Amino acid sequence: MTIRFVKRASAGVGASMAWPTAVTTGHILKSAGNPACNKRPHAGCTQSNKLEKMAKMRVIRYFAAVTAMMAATPALADTTLASGPVTVALGGFLASEGVYRSRSTTADIGSNFTQIPWESQSNAHYSETRFTARQSRLTVLATGDVNSDTHLTFWNEMDFLGNAQTGNSNESNSYNLRIRNMYTTVDWDSLGLQVLAGQNWSLATANTHGITPRNELVPATIEAQYVVGFNWARQPQLRVTKNWNKEFWAAVSIENPQTTFAGNAAAATGITVVNNHAGGGLLYNGTNFSINHIPDVIGKVAWEPFIDGAQPLHVEVYGLYRDFYDRIYTAAGNVIGSPVGNQNADRSGGGVGGTITYNAIPKMLDLQATALTGSGIGRYGSGQLPDVTFRPDGTLAPIQETTWMVGGTLHATPLLDIYAYGGQEQQHAKYWQVGASTIGLGSPTLNLAACVAVDSASGSCPANIETTNQINVGTWWRMYQGKFGSFRLGAQYSYIHITGFGGAGGIKPTTDDSMVFTSIRYYPF
C-alpha cells in the first residue's frame, strides 16, 4: 500500500509525496567492522566496506525523505491512502461541547424533546449543565473507478453517541463508538444510475443537490437532535436513483421499519395486543422492538432548473408508505362484543412531503422550507411524536400529523455563518367512545389533575403531546481555516414550547425549555 500525503486544495497546494520504500540491508561479512580487516585490502574486506556504505546511504536517504515529507505535509488532515486503484480519504472532527437546559431532561448533546418535564414533575424545577466530546466524528471514504463509466464508493461515518448499558459519567466517561452511516454505492455514468446499499440518511431526508448521498440538508445546529419539524432517519436501506443531465432525479428506497406507540393508549377490556418484543440475537434485550414485516417504502423526485447558468433552486417531493403490524387476542366477554379468536392485523399509513431550498443571494444567503403530512409518520420527525395508537379492537391506528420547518443561513463573512430555524410538529386526536369512557390518543376524559398539582419528588403527568414548537438561532465562526484544517467555534440558543391534549375538567398542560449549546471543533481532515 502506498500512502500519499496530499495538501488541501483550499490551501492552494496540490503536491503529493509517496513514502519511500522500506530500508533493506544486505548480509554483512563477518569481517565487516574489524579494524584488522580494514587494513588488509582483500576481496572480502572490500565487499564488506561497500555493503556498509550502501546500508548507510540507504538510511540517510530514508531519513532525508521522511524529513522532506514532514516539512511538505504539515497535517495528517491532508492525507489519502491509495491501495492500487482504490483511494481512501479520512475525515471527521474533534468536538468539545456543552449544553445548558433550564429544565433537566438528563440528556447529552442530543435532546429528547418528548421528555421535557411538565410543571408537576420535579425535574421541571431544576436545570442541568453537561460537557461532552461524544459528538466527535470519524469518517472513511473509499473510492474506486472500475472503468471510466463505473464507479464504486464505500462510506463509513461514526461518532461516540452510542450508549452501552454500562455507560455513565461517574469517572471514566467511557462511551462507545456507533454507526451513523455505513454504505456502498455503484454509479454508472452513461446510464445516470446509482444503487446504494447499507445504512444512510433516509430518502425522506432533504437534499442540497439532486438525490445524492453526502449531500443531505442537515440543520447546522450543535443540538444532535437537530430541529423540531426536520424529518429524517438514519437506517438500513436499498436505494436506486436515476438522474437526467443532473437536472432531474428520481429515486425509490426500501428502508428498515420500526413503529412508535402512543402512551396512555390500550385496547378495550378483554382484548390483548402484542405489538413489540425485547431484543433477541444481536439486539439488546433491554430494548423493545416493534414487530414489522413490511419495510418502509419511499419514492422521491427532485428538480434543479438552470437559471442564468446556475442552479440556485432545489425542489423535491416524496411519498412515504408504511405498514403497522400487531397480533390480537380476543377473549370471551370483551366489552365491545368482538368474536373470540386470535389474529394478526396490518394497517397502512404514510405521507407526502417536500423541500424547497433557494440560494437567495449567491454566496451570502441560503433559504429552505420543508414539510410532511400524513398518518403514522411520527418517528420521522425530530420531535419523535408517536406513529400509532390502539383502536378498541386492538388494531393499530396511524395518527394524523403535520410537520414543517423553515430556516436560513447567512454567510456574513467568508469565516462567519449565522443560522436560524423554526419548526412545528402537530398531531390530531384519535380516540373512540367505549361505554362511558374513551380510548385512544387525546382522550377528553383523561384525568390530568396530576399535571396541575404542586410538584413533588414523585410528580407525574399522563398527558399526550399535541403540539411541539421550536426556534433556534446560532452561529459558526471559523477562527482558523488553512493548510492545517479548520478550527471552529459555535454557539446556539434553542427555545421549545410543548402543548398537551386537553383532558377532563378542561385541563390542557403546557411546558417549555430554554437550551444553550456551545461547541469547539477541530477539523484536521
N, C-alpha and C positions, 0 to 999 in steps of 0.2 A: 504493500500500500504506500502511496506517495502522499505526503501531507504538504499542501500548498498554502502559503500564507498570502492572503490577498487583501490589500488595503481597500478601505471603503471608497466607493466611487464618490461619495459625498465629501470625502477628504481631498479629492482631486488627484488621487494616486491610483494607478491601475496595475502596478508592478506585482509580480509574483516570484516566489523563490521556492525551490524544492529542497527538502532535506538532503544532505549528502548521503551517499551510500555508506553502509556500516564499515567501520575500520576493521581491516583484517591484517594480521601479521603472519608472515611465513615462519617456518621452523628455523630456529637459530641454532647453528652448530654448537656443540658443547664447548668449543674453544672460544666462542664469542665472549668478548669482555675480559679475556685472560691477558694480562699485560705481557706475559712471555710470548704469547701468540702474536700480539700486536707488533713485536719486534722482529718476527720472522715472517717474511712475505711469501708464505707458501700458499697454494691454491685454496685450501680450506679456510685459512685465516682471511684471505682477501674476500672470499664469498661471504664469510660471516660479517665482515665490516660493511659490505654493500647492503646486506639484509637489514642490519641495524639502522643504517642511514635511511633506507627506504621506509622502514617502520616509523622512524621519527618524522620523516617528511609527511607521511600519511596523517599522523596525529596532528602535526602543525596545520596541515590543510584542513583537517576536520574542525579544529577549534577556530581557525580563521573563518571558515564558512558559517559556523554557529554564531560567532561574533557579528559577522556582517548581517546575518539573518535577524538577529535580535535588534540590531540598530535599524534595520529597514522595516521591522514589523513591531510597532510599539504596543500592540494589544492583542490578546487572544480573541478579542471581538472580531477581528478581521480574518477569521480562518474558515477555510473549507477543506474538506477531505476528499481526495479523489482516489477511488479504488477501481482501476480500469476505466470503463465508460460511465461509472456511477459517481456523481458528485454529491457530497454530504455537506450541508450547511448547518452550523449550530446557531441557536438563538435563545432569547429569553431575557430575563431581568431579575435583579435582586430588589425586593421591596421591603422597606421598613415602614410600617403603617400604624395608625392609631385611630380609635373610634370612641366618641362620647355619645351616650344616649341619655336623654332626660328621663326616660322610663326604661328600667332594666328589662332586657329580654334574654340575658345570659347568652349572648351570641358573639361570635368572632366578627371578622370583617364583612361577612355576608349576613344580612338581617333576615329574620323570619317574620315577615310583616303580619302574618296571621296570629303571631304570639305576642303582639303588643298588648299589654295588660289593660283591662277595664278598670275604672276607678275603684271598684270594691276589692281589687286584688292588691296584695301588699307591695308587689314589685312595681306598681304604678306610682309609688310614692318614694322611690329612691332611684338614683341614676347609676350609670356604670361607665367605667373607662377601661379600655383594653389596648394593649400593644401587641403587634403580631408581625411576623415575617412570612406567614404561611401563603400569601398570595404571590410570592416569588415564583418565577416560571422558567421552565426549560423546554426548548423545542429542538427537534431534529427534522430536517428536510432532506430527503434523498431523491435525486432525480436522475433519470437515465433516458437517453434517446435510442430507442431500438433502431430507428432509421429516421430519415428526415420528416416522416409523416406520423410516426407512432412514438408517444412519449409516456414514460412511467414515472409515478411520483409516490413517495411514502412520506407521511406526515405524522409526527408524534408530538403532542403538546401536553405537558404535565405541570401540576402545581402541588402544593403541600396542604391543601384544604381537605384532604381525606382525614377521617377521624376513627381510628380503631377503638374498640371497647375500652382499652386501657389509656386512651389519650386524656391528658389532664395538664393543668398549668401549675401544678404544685411546685415543681423544682426543675425538672429537665425539659419541660415543654416539648416533648417528643411526639410530633405529629407526622403522619405518613404521607408519602408521595401518592398521587392519584392520577388517573387518566382524565384529561379534559377531552382531547380529540386524538384519535389514532385511526388512520385510514389510508387506503391506497387509491389512486386514480389511474385510469388509462385514457389517453387522449388520441384521437385520430383527426389530424388537421383537415385532411381532404374531405372528411365526412362532417366536420363540425360537431363531433360526437365525443362525449365523455361518460365514462362509467366510474362511479365512486362506490366503494365498499368499506365498511368499518364504522367507527363512531365519529360523528361530526355534528356540528350545529344542524338542527332540524331544517328541512326545507321551508318550514314556516318562518324561520328567522329571516329578517330583511337583509338584502344585499346592497353593497355600494356600487357594484359593477356587474352587470349581467346576472347569471346564476352560476357563480364560480366560487369554489372553496377558498378560504382565507381572504375573502372579500366581504365578510359579514358586517352588517351595520350595527355594531355593538355600542351601546352608550359609553361615553368616555368617563364614567363615574369611577371613583375609588370603591364605592359600595359594590361588593361582589354579587349582590342580588339585583344589581342594576336599577331599573326604574319601573314603578307600577305602570302598567299599560304596555310594556315591552314584551312581545311574545317570542318565546324561544324554548328550546330544549337542546341538550347535547345527548345523543342516543345512537345506538347501533342502527344502521340503515343500509339499504341498497338503492342507489340513485342513478338514473340515466338522464343526461342533459344533451340537448341539441341546440346549436346556435346557427343563425343565418347571418353571415357577414358581420358578426359581433355587434349587431344592432337589435336583433330579436332572439330571445331564448325561450325554450320550453323544457320543462323537466317534470319527472314523476319519481316519487320516492316511497318505498315501503319501510316503515320505521317501527322500532320496538314499542309495544303498547304498555301502558300502566293506567290505572284508574284511581282517582282520589274520591273519597266519600264524605258527605256532609255529616257533621256531628249532630247529636240530638235527633237522629232520624232512625226509624226502625219500622219493620213491617207490623201488620196488625197482630194482636194476640192470637196465638195458635199457629203462627207461621214463622218458621225458622229459615234464615238465609245464611248460606256460606258464600262469602264474597272475596276472601283472601286466605292465605296460608303463610305460616312462618317459613323463612328461607330454608332450603334443603342443601343439596350438593352445590358447593362453591358460592352459596348465597348465605349471608349472615342470618343465623337462626333467631336472632333477637329482633329482626325486622320482618314485618308482614308485607307480602307481595300480592297484588290483586291477581285474580285468575282471568287471564286473557288468552284467547286462542286465534284472534284475527289481528294482524298488525294495523297500525295507523297508516292510512294512505293519503299522500299529499301530492297535488299537482299544481304547478306554478308556471306562469308566463311572465316575461319581463321585456321591456322595450326601452331603448335609449336612442331617441332620434338625434340625427345630426343637425345642429343649429349653428350656423355661421362657422362651420368647420370643426365644431366641438360637440361634446355630448354632456351638457350640463344637467340634463334632466334624466332621472331614472324612475320608471313606473313599473310596478309589479302587482299582480293579482294572483291569489292562490285559493284553492279549495281543500278542505280537510275532511276526511271521512274517518269515523271512529266506531268501534263496536264495544259494547259493555255486556259482561257475561257473569252470571251467578247460578247457583243451584238452590232450589227452593224445596223445603219440606213442609207440606201442609197437613196438619193434624185434624182429627175429627173435632167438631165443636168450635172451630175457629170463628171469630166474631164476624167475619164477612161472608161466611157461608160458602167458601170455596171447596170444591171436591177434594177429598183426601188423596194424597199422592205425592210423588217426588218428580221433579223435572228440572232440566236446565233451561235457562232463558237468555236470549240475546235481545238487546235493544240497540238501536243505531243513533248516532249523533254526528255532529260535525259543524263546520262553519265556513265562512267566506271572509278573507282578509286581504289587505293590500298595503302598499307603502309607496310614498312619493318622496323623492329627495331632489333637491334643486340647489345647484351652485349659484346662488343669487348674485353674489359679487365674486368674480373669479379670484381665487387665492385669498379671499377675505371672509366670506360669509356663506355657510352651508346650512340649509334648512331641511327639515324632514317631518313627515307625518305618517303615522301607521295606525291601523285599526283592525279589529277582528270581532265578528259577531257570529253567534251560533249557539248550539246546545251541546253540553258536555265538553267544553273547551278549557275548563278552569286550569288544568295543570300546565298549559302552555303560557300562562301569564305569570309575570314576576310576583304578583300578589298571591298566587297559589290558592285561589278560591276553589272549592270542590267541583268535581265533574258531575257527580250524580247524587241523588237522594233515593229513598226507597218508596215505592208505591205500597199501599196496604197489602197487595197480594204477593209482595216480595220481589217483584221485578224491579229493575233499576230504571230510574227516571232521569235522563240527562237534564241538567239545569241550564236555562236560558241565560246567556251572559253576553255583555258587550264590553270590549276594552279599547282604549285609544291612548296614544301618546304623541305629543308634538315636541320638537326640540330644535335647537340651533347652536352652531359653533362659530364663534367669531375668532378669526386668526388675527388678533390685534397687532401683532408683530411677527416676524419670522420665528420668534422664540416663545411667544406667549399666546395661548389659546384660552378663551373663556366660553363656557358652555352653560346651557340652561335646558331643562326638560320638565314637562308637566304631563301627568297621566292619570287615568282612572280605570278601575275595573269594577263593574257593577253587575249583580245578579238579580234575577226576578224570583219572587217567592214561588214555591211549588209544593202545595200541600193538599190533603184530602180530608174530608169530614168522615169520621168513623164513630158512629154513635154520638156521644156528647163531646168528643174530643177531636182534635185534628192531628194528622200525621204528615210529616214531610218538612221541607225547608221553609223557614219564615212563618211558622205557625203563630197565628194571632192569639192563641190561647196559652202559649208557653209562659210559664211562671218565671219572670225575670226580676223578681223582688230582690234577689241577691245582688243584682247588678247595680242597685242604687243604695245598698246598705253601706254603713261605715266600714272602711277597710279593716281587715283583720288578718292574722297570720294564715288563716285557712280560707280567706275570702275567695269567692269564685263568681263566675258569671257565665251562664249557659247560652248566651246569645249567639246567633249565627251572624256572620258579617254580610251586610247588604252591599255596601259601597266602600271602596278604598281609593283615596285621592292622595296624590303626592306631587310636590315640586322639588326640584334640585337645581342648585347653581354651583358652579365650581370652576377651577382654573388649573391649567398645567403650564409650568414655566420650565423651559429647557435652559437651565442656567449654564450648561456646557453642552455644546454639540460640535464634535470634531472627530479627529482620527482615532481618539481613544474611546469613542462611543458617545453616549448621551447620558447626562446626569439631570434628573428632573425632580421638581418639587410640585406637589399637588395639594389642593385643599378643596373641600366640598361641604356644603350645607344642605341638609335634607329635612323637609317637614312633611309628615304624613298624618292624615286625618281619616279615621275609620268610623263608620256608622253601622250599627247593627239593625237587624229586622226588629220591628216592634212586637211586643208580646202582650200578655194580659195586663189590663189596667192602663193601657196606653204607654207603657214604659218602652222607650227607644234609646238604648245606651249609645254613647259615643266615647271615643278616646283619641289620643294623638301622641306624637312623639317627635321631638327635635333631635337631629343627629348631626354631628360634626366629624368629618373624616380628614386625616392628613396622610400624606404619602411622600416618602423619599425613595426614588428608584434610580438604579444604575443599569443602563442597557449597554453592556460591553460589546454585544454582537451586532 
